[in-house]
Amino acid sequence: MTDLSFPKCWKIKTKPHKFCPGCGHPITLKALGWAIDELGLQDTAVIGFDIGCSLLAWDFFDVDSFQTHHGRTLPVMTGFKMADPSKICIAYVGDGGAYAIGAQHLVNTALRHDNITVIVVNNTNYGMTGGQEAPTTLPGEITTTTPTGADDNFIRGPEMVAAALAKEGDYIARGSVDNPLQLKKFFINALKTQIANKGFSMVESLSVCPNNWRTDAKETFDKLNKNKLCYPIKEFYTSR
């Protein structure tokens, strides 16, 4: 039977968490915690948290972690990995930190085949600052900066990395917060890639933001399922 209790590597004294009710970050973080527990990485993992909603997780785990400047989490974790290759380095970022201000670092980190693991939480908007349009905002989506609907331009991060940047040994996938056990599996596969020193690994977590989406529980998951049409759930690049 699958154990769905709190991850052992969670820092219980920092709970309840600071995220908005209904936010997808805690589900993503729970799946990550399960993966860290299963692989026994609590004493060897190091997590860098980006500015934005991601930053609210800075004290989530009883695992070495720190904050970075917005969009700079990937080079910081790459540098940490170079300084201490024995550590399992995880960059935890939002879609803005990965595909907007941090896009150049994502491209170069993947291109260099850096042996770190990147987790991107994609909720299709800039959640912390009021729900503005993000690189992942889908066509027609209403945000505070697209009151008449967003244009047709958006980024599919895992598809981009898998098609143009990934190399043999890398691992690229997208999971969703409505299937945390599958998301855990993808995190485990990504972390195993780093443990085996195979190269770059990245998992996007397709998430929800009911506070800025202005949705109730049913509408939130209806929208999430609609978003999957543009952001399919799958492993995009793996040599496993």
Backbone hydrogen bonds in HBPLUS format (Angstrom, degrees):
<---DONOR---> <-ACCEPTOR-->    atom                        ^
c    i                          cat <-CA-CA->   ^        H-A-AA   ^      H-
h    n   atom  resd res      DA  || num        DHA   H-A  angle D-A-AA Bond
n    s   type  num  typ     dist DA aas  dist angle  dist       angle   num
A0010-TRP N   A0007-PRO O   3.17 MM   3  5.51 165.9  2.19 110.8 114.6     1
A0062-ASP N   A0009-CYS O   2.61 MM  53  5.29 172.5  1.62 157.5 160.0     2
A0011-LYS N   A0060-PHE O   2.85 MM  49  5.66 176.5  1.85 138.1 137.4     3
A0014-THR N   A0011-LYS O   3.10 MM   3  5.86 162.2  2.13 121.1 126.5     4
A0015-LYS N   A0012-ILE O   3.01 MM   3  5.42 162.2  2.04 119.8 121.6     5
A0023-CYS N   A0020-CYS O   3.13 MM   3  5.50 161.2  2.17 136.2 135.2     6
A0024-GLY N   A0208-VAL O   3.35 MM 184  5.06 146.1  2.48 145.9 136.4     7
A0028-THR N   A0024-GLY O   3.09 MM   4  6.39 163.0  2.12 156.3 161.2     8
A0029-LEU N   A0025-HIS O   2.81 MM   4  6.05 161.8  1.84 161.4 167.1     9
A0030-LYS N   A0026-PRO O   2.85 MM   4  5.96 144.5  1.98 138.1 147.5    10
A0031-ALA N   A0027-ILE O   3.03 MM   4  6.29 161.3  2.07 150.6 154.6    11
A0032-LEU N   A0028-THR O   2.97 MM   4  6.27 151.9  2.05 144.2 152.7    12
A0033-GLY N   A0029-LEU O   2.83 MM   4  6.04 153.3  1.90 142.8 150.3    13
A0034-TRP N   A0030-LYS O   2.91 MM   4  6.24 157.1  1.97 151.3 156.9    14
A0035-ALA N   A0031-ALA O   3.05 MM   4  6.32 156.4  2.11 143.7 149.9    15
A0036-ILE N   A0032-LEU O   2.90 MM   4  6.22 159.6  1.94 154.0 159.3    16
A0037-ASP N   A0033-GLY O   2.90 MM   4  6.13 161.7  1.93 152.7 157.8    17
A0038-GLU N   A0034-TRP O   2.86 MM   4  6.08 168.6  1.87 154.9 157.8    18
A0039-LEU N   A0035-ALA O   3.06 MM   4  6.18 153.7  2.13 147.7 154.0    19
A0040-GLY N   A0036-ILE O   2.97 MM   4  5.91 110.7  2.47 134.7 150.7    20
A0041-LEU N   A0036-ILE O   2.97 MM   5  5.10 169.6  1.98 148.1 150.8    21
A0040-GLY N   A0037-ASP O   3.04 MM   3  5.03 150.7  2.13 100.9 110.2    22
A0044-THR N   A0041-LEU O   3.01 MM   3  5.15 145.9  2.13 106.6 117.2    23
A0045-ALA N   A0041-LEU O   2.79 MM   4  5.42 148.5  1.88 167.2 162.2    24
A0088-ILE N   A0044-THR O   2.99 MM  44  5.94 163.3  2.02 131.2 136.3    25
A0046-VAL N   A0088-ILE O   2.86 MM  42  6.03 152.3  1.94 154.3 150.8    26
A0090-ILE N   A0046-VAL O   2.86 MM  44  6.14 165.2  1.89 166.7 169.4    27
A0047-ILE N   A0064-ASP O   2.98 MM  17  6.46 158.7  2.02 147.6 152.8    28
A0066-PHE N   A0047-ILE O   3.09 MM  19  6.67 144.8  2.21 156.3 165.3    29
A0048-GLY N   A0090-ILE O   2.85 MM  42  6.24 163.7  1.87 168.0 173.5    30
A0092-TYR N   A0048-GLY O   2.87 MM  44  6.04 177.9  1.87 177.2 176.5    31
A0049-PHE N   A0066-PHE O   2.94 MM  17  6.27 164.4  1.97 160.1 165.3    32
A0068-THR N   A0049-PHE O   3.03 MM  19  6.10 140.0  2.19 169.9 162.2    33
A0050-ASP N   A0092-TYR O   3.08 MM  42  6.33 156.0  2.14 171.3 168.7    34
A0055-LEU N   A0052-GLY O   2.97 MM   3  5.52 143.8  2.10 113.6 122.4    35
A0056-LEU N   A0053-CYS O   3.02 MM   3  5.66 155.4  2.08 118.8 125.3    36
A0057-ALA N   A0054-SER O   3.05 MM   3  5.87 163.2  2.08 122.7 126.6    37
A0058-TRP N   A0055-LEU O   3.06 MM   3  5.47 157.2  2.12 123.5 122.4    38
A0060-PHE N   A0057-ALA O   3.03 MM   3  4.83 170.5  2.04 113.3 113.2    39
A0072-ARG N   A0069-HIS O   3.01 MM   3  5.42 166.7  2.03 134.0 135.3    40
A0076-VAL N   A0072-ARG O   3.29 MM   4  6.41 155.9  2.35 147.1 154.1    41
A0077-MET N   A0073-THR O   2.95 MM   4  6.17 162.4  1.98 155.3 159.5    42
A0078-THR N   A0074-LEU O   2.87 MM   4  6.06 150.6  1.95 149.5 158.7    43
A0079-GLY N   A0075-PRO O   2.90 MM   4  6.02 157.3  1.95 142.7 148.4    44
A0080-PHE N   A0076-VAL O   2.93 MM   4  6.23 151.6  2.01 144.5 152.8    45
A0081-LYS N   A0077-MET O   2.94 MM   4  6.10 156.2  1.99 142.7 148.8    46
A0082-MET N   A0078-THR O   2.97 MM   4  6.26 150.1  2.06 145.7 153.9    47
A0083-ALA N   A0079-GLY O   2.97 MM   4  6.21 149.4  2.07 144.4 152.7    48
A0084-ASP N   A0080-PHE O   2.86 MM   4  6.10 148.2  1.96 149.0 157.9    49
A0087-LYS N   A0084-ASP O   3.07 MM   3  5.94 170.8  2.08 128.9 131.6    50
A0117-THR N   A0089-CYS O   3.05 MM  28  6.32 169.6  2.06 164.2 167.3    51
A0091-ALA N   A0117-THR O   2.83 MM  26  6.25 161.6  1.86 159.7 166.1    52
A0119-ILE N   A0091-ALA O   2.79 MM  28  6.08 169.8  1.80 173.1 172.9    53
A0093-VAL N   A0119-ILE O   2.90 MM  26  6.21 173.9  1.91 175.2 176.9    54
A0121-VAL N   A0093-VAL O   2.91 MM  28  6.37 157.5  1.96 149.6 156.2    55
A0098-ALA N   A0094-GLY O   2.98 MM   4  6.19 134.9  2.19 143.8 156.2    56
A0095-ASP N   A0121-VAL O   3.08 MM  26  5.86 117.9  2.49 156.3 141.8    57
A0099-TYR N   A0095-ASP O   2.85 MM   4  5.69 161.7  1.89 142.2 147.9    58
A0100-ALA N   A0096-GLY O   2.91 MM   4  4.88 146.1  2.03 133.1 135.4    59
A0103-ALA N   A0100-ALA O   3.12 MM   3  5.12 169.8  2.13 110.9 113.7    60
A0105-HIS N   A0102-GLY O   3.06 MM   3  5.40 125.9  2.37 105.7 119.2    61
A0106-LEU N   A0102-GLY O   3.08 MM   4  6.41 153.7  2.15 153.7 161.9    62
A0107-VAL N   A0103-ALA O   2.97 MM   4  6.22 168.4  1.99 157.1 159.3    63
A0108-ASN N   A0104-GLN O   3.10 MM   4  6.24 165.1  2.12 141.5 145.6    64
A0109-THR N   A0105-HIS O   2.79 MM   4  5.76 154.8  1.86 145.2 152.8    65
A0110-ALA N   A0106-LEU O   3.03 MM   4  6.08 167.0  2.05 149.9 153.3    66
A0111-LEU N   A0107-VAL O   2.88 MM   4  5.96 154.7  1.94 142.8 151.2    67
A0112-ARG N   A0108-ASN O   2.89 MM   4  5.92 148.4  1.99 140.0 147.0    68
A0114-ASP N   A0109-THR O   3.13 MM   5  5.58 163.3  2.16 167.0 165.9    69
A0113-HIS N   A0110-ALA O   2.98 MM   3  4.99 147.0  2.09  98.4 108.9    70
A0116-ILE N   A0114-ASP O   2.94 MM   2  5.76 137.3  2.12 102.8  90.9    71
A0201-SER N   A0116-ILE O   3.12 MM  85  6.36 151.2  2.21 166.3 165.9    72
A0118-VAL N   A0201-SER O   2.84 MM  83  6.25 157.4  1.89 143.9 150.5    73
A0203-VAL N   A0118-VAL O   2.89 MM  85  6.37 156.3  1.95 163.8 171.5    74
A0120-VAL N   A0203-VAL O   2.99 MM  83  6.35 159.5  2.03 143.7 150.1    75
A0205-SER N   A0120-VAL O   2.69 MM  85  6.00 163.5  1.71 160.6 165.7    76
A0122-ASN N   A0205-SER O   2.93 MM  83  5.97 161.0  1.97 144.2 150.6    77
A0207-SER N   A0122-ASN O   2.78 MM  85  5.47 174.0  1.78 140.4 141.4    78
A0126-TYR N   A0132-GLN O   3.00 MM   6  5.12 161.5  2.03 139.8 145.2    79
A0131-GLY N   A0126-TYR O   2.79 MM   5  4.88 141.2  1.94 159.1 152.4    80
A0130-GLY N   A0127-GLY O   3.48 MM   3  5.70 170.9  2.49 109.1 110.4    81
A0144-THR N   A0131-GLY O   3.19 MM  13  5.91 163.9  2.22 131.8 135.5    82
A0137-THR N   A0134-ALA O   3.16 MM   3  5.21 166.6  2.18 107.9 112.1    83
A0155-ILE N   A0135-PRO O   2.88 MM  20  5.74 151.2  1.96 142.8 151.1    84
A0141-GLU N   A0138-LEU O   2.99 MM   3  5.56 162.1  2.02 143.2 144.4    85
A0140-GLY N   A0150-ALA O   2.86 MM  10  4.61 172.0  1.86 124.3 126.7    86
A0150-ALA N   A0141-GLU O   2.95 MM   9  5.17 134.3  2.17 119.6 132.1    87
A0143-THR N   A0146-THR O   3.41 MM   3  4.89 158.9  2.46 103.2 108.8    88
A0146-THR N   A0143-THR O   3.19 MM   3  4.89 150.4  2.29  93.9 102.8    89
A0149-GLY N   A0146-THR O   2.93 MM   3  5.07 162.4  1.96 111.9 116.8    90
A0160-MET N   A0156-ARG O   3.00 MM   4  6.16 156.1  2.06 152.3 159.7    91
A0161-VAL N   A0157-GLY O   2.97 MM   4  6.23 168.0  1.99 162.7 164.8    92
A0162-ALA N   A0158-PRO O   2.85 MM   4  5.91 166.3  1.87 151.4 155.9    93
A0163-ALA N   A0159-GLU O   2.94 MM   4  5.93 156.6  2.00 144.4 150.6    94
A0164-ALA N   A0160-MET O   3.03 MM   4  5.97 159.4  2.07 148.9 154.1    95
A0165-LEU N   A0161-VAL O   2.91 MM   4  4.91 150.2  2.00 131.1 138.4    96
A0166-ALA N   A0161-VAL O   2.84 MM   5  5.83 143.2  1.98 164.1 160.8    97
A0170-ASP N   A0167-LYS O   3.00 MM   3  5.76 169.1  2.02 146.9 149.5    98
A0171-TYR N   A0200-PHE O   3.02 MM  29  6.56 149.4  2.11 146.2 154.7    99
A0202-MET N   A0171-TYR O   2.81 MM  31  6.29 153.1  1.89 157.8 167.0   100
A0172-ILE N   A0237-TYR O   2.81 MM  65  4.91 150.0  1.90 140.8 147.5   101
A0236-PHE N   A0172-ILE O   2.75 MM  64  5.39 141.1  1.90 136.7 149.0   102
A0237-TYR N   A0172-ILE O   3.16 MM  65  4.91 162.8  2.19 136.7 136.3   103
A0173-ALA N   A0202-MET O   3.01 MM  29  6.48 148.9  2.11 151.8 161.2   104
A0204-GLU N   A0173-ALA O   2.93 MM  31  6.38 160.7  1.96 146.6 149.5   105
A0174-ARG N   A0234-LYS O   2.86 MM  60  5.52 154.8  1.92 156.1 164.6   106
A0234-LYS N   A0174-ARG O   3.13 MM  60  5.52 130.1  2.39 133.7 147.8   107
A0175-GLY N   A0204-GLU O   2.83 MM  29  6.24 153.4  1.90 164.6 173.5   108
A0206-LEU N   A0175-GLY O   2.86 MM  31  6.09 178.2  1.86 142.0 141.9   109
A0179-ASN N   A0176-SER O   3.08 MM   3  5.66 161.5  2.11 118.1 121.3   110
A0177-VAL N   A0206-LEU O   3.09 MM  29  6.31 157.7  2.14 167.8 161.9   111
A0183-LEU N   A0179-ASN O   3.04 MM   4  6.33 158.0  2.09 150.4 157.5   112
A0184-LYS N   A0180-PRO O   2.81 MM   4  5.99 153.6  1.88 143.1 149.7   113
A0185-LYS N   A0181-LEU O   3.08 MM   4  6.33 154.5  2.14 139.6 145.9   114
A0186-PHE N   A0182-GLN O   2.96 MM   4  6.33 155.6  2.02 151.2 157.2   115
A0187-PHE N   A0183-LEU O   2.93 MM   4  6.25 156.2  1.98 150.7 157.6   116
A0188-ILE N   A0184-LYS O   2.85 MM   4  6.14 158.3  1.90 154.3 160.4   117
A0189-ASN N   A0185-LYS O   2.95 MM   4  6.24 159.6  2.00 149.9 155.1   118
A0190-ALA N   A0186-PHE O   2.93 MM   4  6.18 154.9  1.99 147.1 154.1   119
A0191-LEU N   A0187-PHE O   2.86 MM   4  6.08 166.0  1.88 155.2 158.7   120
A0192-LYS N   A0188-ILE O   2.83 MM   4  5.97 154.4  1.89 150.2 157.7   121
A0193-THR N   A0189-ASN O   3.08 MM   4  6.26 141.9  2.23 137.0 146.4   122
A0193-THR N   A0190-ALA O   3.15 MM   3  5.13 123.5  2.48  93.1 107.3   123
A0194-GLN N   A0190-ALA O   3.25 MM   4  6.70 150.9  2.34 144.3 150.9   124
A0195-ILE N   A0191-LEU O   2.84 MM   4  6.13 162.2  1.87 152.2 157.8   125
A0196-ALA N   A0192-LYS O   2.93 MM   4  6.02 154.4  2.00 144.7 150.4   126
A0198-LYS N   A0193-THR O   2.99 MM   5  5.42 169.5  2.00 166.6 163.3   127
A0197-ASN N   A0194-GLN O   2.89 MM   3  4.89 155.4  1.95 104.6 112.0   128
A0213-TRP N   A0209-CYS O   2.78 MM   4  5.82 154.2  1.85 159.1 166.2   129
A0214-ARG N   A0210-PRO O   2.92 MM   4  5.45 127.8  2.19 129.7 137.9   130
A0215-THR N   A0210-PRO O   3.28 MM   5  5.00 154.4  2.35 128.3 135.9   131
A0220-THR N   A0216-ASP O   2.79 MM   4  5.86 150.0  1.88 154.2 163.0   132
A0221-PHE N   A0217-ALA O   3.28 MM   4  6.59 161.8  2.32 151.0 153.0   133
A0222-ASP N   A0218-LYS O   2.91 MM   4  6.12 145.7  2.03 149.9 160.9   134
A0223-LYS N   A0219-GLU O   2.92 MM   4  6.05 156.0  1.98 144.4 150.2   135
A0224-LEU N   A0220-THR O   2.94 MM   4  6.24 152.7  2.02 141.4 149.8   136
A0225-ASN N   A0221-PHE O   3.03 MM   4  6.09 161.9  2.06 138.5 142.6   137
A0226-LYS N   A0222-ASP O   3.01 MM   4  6.27 148.0  2.12 140.1 149.4   138
A0227-ASN N   A0223-LYS O   2.79 MM   4  6.07 152.2  1.87 151.3 159.3   139
A0228-LYS N   A0224-LEU O   3.10 MM   4  6.43 136.0  2.30 142.2 153.6   140
A0229-LEU N   A0226-LYS O   3.10 MM   3  5.64 155.0  2.16 111.6 118.8   141
A0230-CYS N   A0227-ASN O   3.02 MM   3  5.56 141.1  2.18 112.4 121.8   142
A0231-TYR N   A0227-ASN O   2.83 MM   4  6.01 147.5  1.94 144.9 155.2   143
